[in-house]
Amino acid sequence: MNYIVNGKTFSAEPQPGQCLRTFLRDRGVFGVKKGCDAGDCGACTVWLDGKPVHSCLIPAFRAADRKVTTIEGLAPNGKLHPVQQAFLDAQAFQCGFCSAGMIMTVASFNDGQRADLPHALKGNLCRCTGYRAIRDAIHGIGAAEPDVAGEACGASLGNPFGEGIVTGRARYTMDVAVEQLLHLKVLRSPHAHARIVRIGRDAAMKVPGVVEVFTWEDVPRRLYSTATHEDHLVDPDDSYILDNVVRFVGQRVAAVVAETEAAAEAGCRALDVEYEILPAVFDPVAAMEPEAPVLHQKGGEAKGNIYVDIHGEVGSVAQGFREADAVHEMTYSTSRVQHVHLETHGSIAWKDDNGRLHVRTSSQAPFITHQKLCHLFGLFPRNVHVFTERVGGGFGGKQEMISEDLCVLATLKLGRPVKWEFTREEQFIGATTRHQMTTHVKLGAKRDGTLTAIEIRVVSNTGAYGGHAGETLAASLGSPLTAYRCANKKADGYAVYTNMVPAGGFRGYGASQTTFAIECAIDEIAQLIGMDPFAIRRKNMVRPGDWIESVWKDPSDVGFGSYGLDQCLDLVEKALADGNGSRKPDGSEWAEGTGIALAMLDCGPPTEHRSGGVMLLLPNGRYHLAIGSTEMGNGSVTSHRQIAACHLGARADQIDIINADTDLTPYDTGTFASTGTVVAGQAVGLTAAALRDNILEYAARHTGTEPSVWRLEHDGVVSGNNRISLVDLHAAGTKAGHRFEAKRKAYLSPRTVAFNAHGVRLAVHRMTGEIRVLQSVHAADIGRLINPMQCRGQIDGAVAMGFGWALTENMVYDGLGKMVNPALRNYRIPAIADVPHTDVFFADTYDTIGPLGAKSQGECAINPVAPAVANALAKATGVRFPNLPFTPDRIFAKLAFQP
Amino acid sequence: MNLNTVTEIKRPTSADEIRQWRDGYAWLAGGTWLFSEPQQDTDTLIDLDRLDWPALKASAAGLDLAATCRIADLYGFAGPPEWIAAPLLRECCNSFLASFKIWNAATVGGNICMSLPAGPMISLAVALEATLTLWPRGAPPRDVKAVDFVTGNHANVLQRGELLRNIQLPASALSKRFAFRRASLTHLGRSAALLIGTRSARGDGEFLLTVTAATPRPVQLRFERVPSAKDLRQAIDERIPADSYFDDVHGTPAYKRHLTGHFAEQIRAELAPPAQPAKSTKPAKPALSGARI
């Protein structure tokens, strides 16, 4: 058959059942992405005879003799199409994985479609941006500012990889062609709890193309945790690479490696597995009962299925409730949700000619993954190289090692490169989720609004394995309580094993769940005593001079590097009072309500976290920066270049950056827990300052002057009227034996605090339960903004994710622990129609702890969104909705409509 | 996604070329559902593209849609002015969860043969009283009423290997007044309930109410004249017992039952007054979610 792809004609025979997406990618057209492979996300959009289609749904044979245009062919001769340019100007991407499909879709629009984005863009999902920047791009609104030497910090500079993203040239994990590649697929358990009696592999081995089958009998019998933290002891060693007991539907049973994905899949189907079904338990409260089946007996559990319990009390809540004039008590619960980073998990492992192992992967923590691989397979660290190129979103989901290990196992055994790419369904059934938590809250307050007691009891469902269970539980008992000054606080938390898919790290990390509960409860008690939601928060919220403490008296390394919570509340209050002109729809069936919530974040985790940087001045006068942290759409490479440029008086684009590579960069714990700025950014700042001193000292030595008279300015050093270009200085220095280089490390202590407040005004239809968000406002206290455009983008994205958690997302299971909706058309992350515009405001603060006055900002913005929605819904309806999400059918059920 | 179990594509130019039907065969229309999930029981796809059926033909008798008519072609169709129900074509296209890009591949027949409760082409065909022509293997063509075609969630009257050939929307139905209501758990999402009422243009005549998405299969209620609210409610409850609403992640049965009653009454009220010629040529402007065009 003849194909015409981006103007090039060639002949090829696709596999009979092959879709156009893989047919194009097999030919190196990597701008065509796989987000879902089921037609729901639009990341694979191409044009067929000028009409946009989802190439994952198009039979490849049908594209023969038709004109196929992909992102690579959108504009000729290396130029940018106007839509590509608009996306670049507006920086309408974060991880950029959806951008190629988004641009191919937008570039096909007529005027009517441009005017109706909710319909026209419903087939393009973005998990990062909240769609605001995408709307801006389509409407021709640009935000990127020029890169001026010495003014990089605080400027809205574009992503240095932006052009690669909008042209489809940016290479994500799977965007490489590897020779001699083998493909790995896993058979996943259909049972929630079972012992594997026998695995017959003969039929599988006979499938043409199958090379090897791996079962629990073939792996090192070494316990570990898939969760990645600097301190390996904070997660329980409760997992085997492959186990003879499966504890959730979807757990890996066996891996099949074959010449093609098709053969590997056929091999999985041909495996003959005999299971002994074991009793299963899905509810964490039931799992704590004495008669419940016990999942683990590995020595790390607190008691039975309780992996860990945490308790604490300051003051006496019993006394506090006696002093209270009003007491509110209610049980709140949050739903199990998935990260849905558009790039699924996946890794490629291979050995080089020297026997060194290389692992190209989609990870937020390549260095910890490196350590875990060495531990599991008994490898010398120097013989293993783990790296990322471009990562298509993380949100905590890639703070796990769940794809690298099997690829390495197979490569070590077979000697050939091995690739494993998760399907979207596997993301739901075989990756991790947010911890479902149920929180009982009891609050006491005096008539004047003073909180006299806060008591919570949290039960967290960690699923079949305990990664992140202890840390998220601790976080759930931490900052949401710390945010309020109260003499008497008590918390009891339990993280419990069940036969559910394991939970893991997720943006907001435990604090989201309890923030929801407490912020709802604060509104409830305010109503009991007849107080305004702003007033009760102002009366009780933590302020400088207060102890930053939740329920433990231990000394803490958290301090007020800055404080802007008061500004956040003022900003939200004013914005809501000013309104935005949008009125509730006509009709008495629409009810309107306004709600707010606040959130507090410790900037960085209580566990250890460290990062190192290396910088060099290069002979061409440019700078090289190596930093271990991962860029996954969080914008760290952009802000790191800005931090470095700030210290060096340079333009950001004078700095070449390499990141997240165990060979090429210093160690970094990982990009999670909001550390990209406060730890890795700190390391960059320290390194850049050291290199600056190195350069100025050499300039002084070279000229026989004092270093203090010299300063860096753009591409030279300057003292009065004297200027030496960096190129000349480097040449002179090198000749004299000087080395222009620096290395520094950063460690996270002390930690500062950040704050967010969110306000929502919404209308709810009393008959259909439909919610329309009329106004959404957010205020963030994140210190100095290294890159205001990027900061706003992170907040837009976190807020959109918050709306998804509040309104649309929920992983639903049948009675046997099988997920009912593991596809994006049935598990609904917000599409553009679901996300309102949010006005974002920033408190005017400058942090004394964070680098260049900045604080953490990637996570916390999600936390106040769901409770603000809940509080608005309660105001509108007079009914408290304590369980997420607020879908129209649940609203209907609670309002008890009369048909 | 790749359908790795598929080992052969047949591309007949006439359906008669497929004489023997066996397990593992599947007709391939747009492919937008087939390629969206693994099809482990399918090894051969029989491509309908080369049959070259004309997508749509309008005549005095009505609108004749080939099963292979793309959704995009249907969306782009403009009927004669007397077909005052023609705006329903677009309303139903816009009721897809899928984007307009999918419409460039997906077909009207494919959606009907998928027979999902929320299939909007089913809503359209049933509400406009379509007749479907089926081509069994080795037997003469047969006609079925659209309302009888879908028998349950993902189930229909098609025999093994039987092909849906076309969908005839009669001019009489296309010339009726209509009212349309739809709701979804998310904005522009999959329908939890999609109800359409029609009534003859003159404003007397029978009242036809079609309930889809809320029930596993379409339910149509026919009244000689517009019933009272009470009679309508009672008729719905008799035809659709409370425990027979469709239960899935796109809405609870109780919610769908509630929406059905709520929308049915709105539709009844909208179509009860006699027609006013100036107004009747405009599509109804529903006030509810998913209906914002």
Interface residues (C-beta under 8 A of the other chain):
Chain A: Q15 P16 G17 Q18 C19 R21 T22 D37 A38 G39 D40 G42 T45 L48 K51 P52 V53 H54 C56 L57 I58 P59 F61 R62 T105 Q113 D116 P118 H119 A120 L121 K122 G123 N124 E261 A262 E265 A266 R269 T423 P585 G587 H765 M767 T768 G769 E770 L807 T808 N810 V812 V820 N821 R825 N826 Y827 R828 A831 A833 D834 T887 P888 D889 F892 A893 F897 P899
Chain B: M1 N2 L3 N4 T5 V6 T7 E8 I9 L28 G30 G31 T32 F35 S36 E37 Q40 L45 D47 D49 A72 N94 L97 A98 S99 F100 K101 I102 N104 A105 A183 L185 T186 H187 L188 G189 R190 A192 R233 V249 H250 G251 T252 A254 Y255 R257 H258 L259 G261 H262 A287 L288 S289 R292 I293
